[in-house]
Amino acid sequence: MNGQLISEVTATSNDYEISTANLADGMYIARIIIENKVETIKFTK
């Protein structure tokens, strides 16, 4: 884990998908902020 910011997006609706097609295989951490609530998820590609 390098701790680098890979992407930052602002969703325009409550139903939003982020493509991982351009990411290299590996482990990632996503931080999601909705109405001042923060959730962190880990995923692998």
Distance bins in CASP14 RR format, pairs under 12 A and 6 or more apart:
PFRMAT RR
TARGET T0000
AUTHOR 0000-0000-0000
RMODE 2
METHOD distances of the structure
MODEL  1
1 26 0 0 0 0 1 0 0 0 0 0 0
1 27 1 0 0 1 0 0 0 0 0 0 0
1 28 0 0 0 0 1 0 0 0 0 0 0
1 29 1 0 0 1 0 0 0 0 0 0 0
1 42 0 0 0 0 1 0 0 0 0 0 0
1 44 0 0 0 0 0 1 0 0 0 0 0
2 24 0 0 0 0 0 1 0 0 0 0 0
2 26 0 0 0 0 0 1 0 0 0 0 0
2 27 0 0 0 0 0 1 0 0 0 0 0
2 28 0 0 0 0 0 1 0 0 0 0 0
2 29 0 0 0 0 0 1 0 0 0 0 0
3 27 0 0 0 0 0 1 0 0 0 0 0
3 28 0 0 0 0 0 1 0 0 0 0 0
3 29 0 0 0 0 1 0 0 0 0 0 0
3 31 0 0 0 0 0 1 0 0 0 0 0
4 23 0 0 0 0 0 1 0 0 0 0 0
4 24 0 0 0 0 0 1 0 0 0 0 0
4 28 0 0 0 0 0 1 0 0 0 0 0
4 29 0 0 0 0 0 1 0 0 0 0 0
5 28 0 0 0 0 0 1 0 0 0 0 0
5 29 0 0 0 0 0 1 0 0 0 0 0
5 30 0 0 0 0 0 1 0 0 0 0 0
5 31 0 0 0 0 1 0 0 0 0 0 0
6 18 0 0 0 0 0 1 0 0 0 0 0
6 20 0 0 0 0 1 0 0 0 0 0 0
6 22 0 0 0 0 1 0 0 0 0 0 0
6 23 1 0 0 1 0 0 0 0 0 0 0
6 24 0 0 0 0 1 0 0 0 0 0 0
6 26 0 0 0 0 0 1 0 0 0 0 0
6 27 0 0 0 0 0 1 0 0 0 0 0
6 28 1 0 0 1 0 0 0 0 0 0 0
6 29 0 0 0 0 1 0 0 0 0 0 0
6 30 0 0 0 0 1 0 0 0 0 0 0
6 31 0 0 0 0 0 1 0 0 0 0 0
6 45 0 0 0 0 0 1 0 0 0 0 0
7 18 1 0 0 1 0 0 0 0 0 0 0
7 19 0 0 0 0 1 0 0 0 0 0 0
7 20 0 0 0 0 1 0 0 0 0 0 0
7 21 0 0 0 0 0 1 0 0 0 0 0
7 22 0 0 0 0 1 0 0 0 0 0 0
7 23 0 0 0 0 1 0 0 0 0 0 0
7 28 0 0 0 0 1 0 0 0 0 0 0
7 30 0 0 0 0 1 0 0 0 0 0 0
7 31 0 0 0 0 0 1 0 0 0 0 0
8 18 0 0 0 0 0 1 0 0 0 0 0
8 30 0 0 0 0 0 1 0 0 0 0 0
8 31 0 0 0 0 1 0 0 0 0 0 0
8 32 0 0 0 0 0 1 0 0 0 0 0
8 33 0 0 0 0 0 1 0 0 0 0 0
9 16 1 0 0 1 0 0 0 0 0 0 0
9 17 0 0 0 0 0 1 0 0 0 0 0
9 18 1 0 0 1 0 0 0 0 0 0 0
9 19 0 0 0 0 0 1 0 0 0 0 0
9 30 0 0 0 0 0 1 0 0 0 0 0
9 31 0 0 0 0 0 1 0 0 0 0 0
9 32 0 0 0 0 0 1 0 0 0 0 0
9 33 0 0 0 0 0 1 0 0 0 0 0
10 16 0 0 0 0 1 0 0 0 0 0 0
10 18 0 0 0 0 0 1 0 0 0 0 0
10 32 0 0 0 0 0 1 0 0 0 0 0
10 33 0 0 0 0 0 1 0 0 0 0 0
10 34 0 0 0 0 0 1 0 0 0 0 0
11 17 0 0 0 0 1 0 0 0 0 0 0
11 18 0 0 0 0 1 0 0 0 0 0 0
11 32 0 0 0 0 1 0 0 0 0 0 0
11 33 0 0 0 0 1 0 0 0 0 0 0
11 34 0 0 0 0 1 0 0 0 0 0 0
11 35 0 0 0 0 0 1 0 0 0 0 0
13 34 0 0 0 0 0 1 0 0 0 0 0
14 32 0 0 0 0 0 1 0 0 0 0 0
14 34 1 0 0 1 0 0 0 0 0 0 0
14 35 0 0 0 0 0 1 0 0 0 0 0
15 34 0 0 0 0 0 1 0 0 0 0 0
16 30 0 0 0 0 0 1 0 0 0 0 0
16 32 0 0 0 0 1 0 0 0 0 0 0
16 34 0 0 0 0 0 1 0 0 0 0 0
18 28 0 0 0 0 0 1 0 0 0 0 0
18 30 1 0 0 1 0 0 0 0 0 0 0
18 32 0 0 0 0 1 0 0 0 0 0 0
18 41 0 0 0 0 0 1 0 0 0 0 0
18 43 0 0 0 0 0 1 0 0 0 0 0
18 45 0 0 0 0 0 1 0 0 0 0 0
19 45 0 0 0 0 0 1 0 0 0 0 0
20 26 0 0 0 0 0 1 0 0 0 0 0
20 28 1 0 0 1 0 0 0 0 0 0 0
20 30 0 0 0 0 1 0 0 0 0 0 0
20 43 1 0 0 1 0 0 0 0 0 0 0
20 44 0 0 0 0 1 0 0 0 0 0 0
20 45 1 0 1 0 0 0 0 0 0 0 0
21 45 0 0 0 0 1 0 0 0 0 0 0
22 45 0 0 0 0 0 1 0 0 0 0 0
23 30 0 0 0 0 0 1 0 0 0 0 0
23 43 0 0 0 0 1 0 0 0 0 0 0
23 44 0 0 0 0 0 1 0 0 0 0 0
23 45 1 0 1 0 0 0 0 0 0 0 0
24 44 0 0 0 0 0 1 0 0 0 0 0
24 45 1 0 0 1 0 0 0 0 0 0 0
25 43 0 0 0 0 0 1 0 0 0 0 0
25 44 1 0 0 1 0 0 0 0 0 0 0
25 45 1 0 1 0 0 0 0 0 0 0 0
26 42 0 0 0 0 0 1 0 0 0 0 0
26 43 0 0 0 0 1 0 0 0 0 0 0
26 44 1 0 1 0 0 0 0 0 0 0 0
26 45 1 0 1 0 0 0 0 0 0 0 0
27 41 0 0 0 0 0 1 0 0 0 0 0
27 42 1 0 0 1 0 0 0 0 0 0 0
27 43 1 0 0 1 0 0 0 0 0 0 0
27 44 1 0 1 0 0 0 0 0 0 0 0
27 45 0 0 0 0 1 0 0 0 0 0 0
28 40 0 0 0 0 0 1 0 0 0 0 0
28 41 0 0 0 0 1 0 0 0 0 0 0
28 42 1 0 0 1 0 0 0 0 0 0 0
28 43 1 0 1 0 0 0 0 0 0 0 0
28 44 1 0 0 1 0 0 0 0 0 0 0
28 45 1 0 0 1 0 0 0 0 0 0 0
29 39 0 0 0 0 0 1 0 0 0 0 0
29 40 1 0 0 1 0 0 0 0 0 0 0
29 41 1 0 0 1 0 0 0 0 0 0 0
29 42 1 0 1 0 0 0 0 0 0 0 0
29 43 0 0 0 0 1 0 0 0 0 0 0
29 44 0 0 0 0 0 1 0 0 0 0 0
30 38 0 0 0 0 0 1 0 0 0 0 0
30 39 0 0 0 0 1 0 0 0 0 0 0
30 40 1 0 0 1 0 0 0 0 0 0 0
30 41 1 0 1 0 0 0 0 0 0 0 0
30 42 1 0 0 1 0 0 0 0 0 0 0
30 43 1 0 0 1 0 0 0 0 0 0 0
30 44 0 0 0 0 0 1 0 0 0 0 0
30 45 0 0 0 0 0 1 0 0 0 0 0
31 37 0 0 0 0 0 1 0 0 0 0 0
31 38 1 0 0 1 0 0 0 0 0 0 0
31 39 1 0 0 1 0 0 0 0 0 0 0
31 40 1 0 1 0 0 0 0 0 0 0 0
31 41 0 0 0 0 1 0 0 0 0 0 0
31 42 0 0 0 0 0 1 0 0 0 0 0
32 38 1 0 0 1 0 0 0 0 0 0 0
32 39 1 0 1 0 0 0 0 0 0 0 0
32 40 1 0 0 1 0 0 0 0 0 0 0
32 41 1 0 0 1 0 0 0 0 0 0 0
32 43 0 0 0 0 0 1 0 0 0 0 0
33 39 1 0 0 1 0 0 0 0 0 0 0
33 40 0 0 0 0 1 0 0 0 0 0 0
END
